[in-house]
Amino acid sequence: MIIELIKAVVLGIVEGITEWLPISSTGHMILVEQFIKFNASEAFMEMFRVVIQLGAIMAVVLLYFNKLNPFSSKKTSKQKKDTVELWLKVIVGVLPAGILGVLFDDWFDEHFYNYQTVAVTLIVYGVLFILIENRNRGKASRIKNFNDLSYTTALSIGFFQVLSLIPGTSRSGATILGAIILGTSRSIAAEYSFFLSIPVMFGASALKLFKFGINFTGMELAVLLTGMIVAFVVSVISIRFLLKYIRNNDFKAFGWYRIILGILVLGYFILIG
């Protein structure tokens, strides 16, 4: 049992780091799972990969609780109104991925959850990050706060998030890239990506739990809770790191990282194949 919990700790660390940085949590999970095999059914592992994200989501809730709380007694009436509007923009942004995710989640997993797709998307979006950052060099961002973010732009960013249904794209990577293309600052792009993740990942986790059921063994429950707790702690650190990093840096380093990782994924599976 101790060995299984250690494996859950490792995957929790991977999830906590890669969920928020635009480098694809799925790509890393596929690689790590080649070396870490749980003594569990494939159905449990499919559910575990998604539900472990609940721990990561709680980090966003903790760090942004005041900003996302429209009922805070510390806020003025205008601030409460702005918070409600922010939530409405989040809801608009999650509609495309929410609807298509429910309809085609299993189909995408069946047809695209493989190392070839993950490697290609890692490389392609890595190149896009570099190209777009080069294109935007020296340009002022049009959207520097959430009041500047229109509902139309929020919906457009939501359509970019649909791309993350393809494994290896990275949910945060797709939304951040889309937001930057549409004129947001890096900090707004990152934060809006965090906020979009709350309903999306809660919904995805609920869907997987519904399909799997709640008949966990003691071992499965311990593994799931361990992974979620570790993902929560590491996510707090990762989110703070990313926000601090992008104050003075662009996303090109993540682009190069994705390209290198994509090449490594391809190389590894070709060698063992």
Sequence and secondary structure as in RCSB ss.txt:
>XXXX:A:sequence
MIIELIKAVVLGIVEGITEWLPISSTGHMILVEQFIKFNASEAFMEMFRVVIQLGAIMAVVLLYFNKLNPFSSKK
TSKQKKDTVELWLKVIVGVLPAGILGVLFDDWFDEHFYNYQTVAVTLIVYGVLFILIENRNRGKASRIKNFNDLS
YTTALSIGFFQVLSLIPGTSRSGATILGAIILGTSRSIAAEYSFFLSIPVMFGASALKLFKFGINFTGMELAVLL
TGMIVAFVVSVISIRFLLKYIRNNDFKAFGWYRIILGILVLGYFILIG
>XXXX:A:secstr
 HHHHHHHHHHHHHHHHHTTTTT HHHHHHHHTTT   SS HHHHHHHHHHTHHHHHHHHHHHTHHHH TT TTS
 HHHHHHHHHHHHHHHHHHHHHHHHHHHHHHHHHHHH SHHHHHHHHHHHHHHHHHHHHHHTT   SB STTT  
HHHHHHHHHHHHGGGSTTS HHHHHHHHHHHTTB HHHHHHHHHHHHHHHHHHHHHHHHHHH S   HHHHHHHH
HHHHHHHHHHHHHHHHHHHHTTT  SHHHHHHHHHHHHHHHHHHHHH 
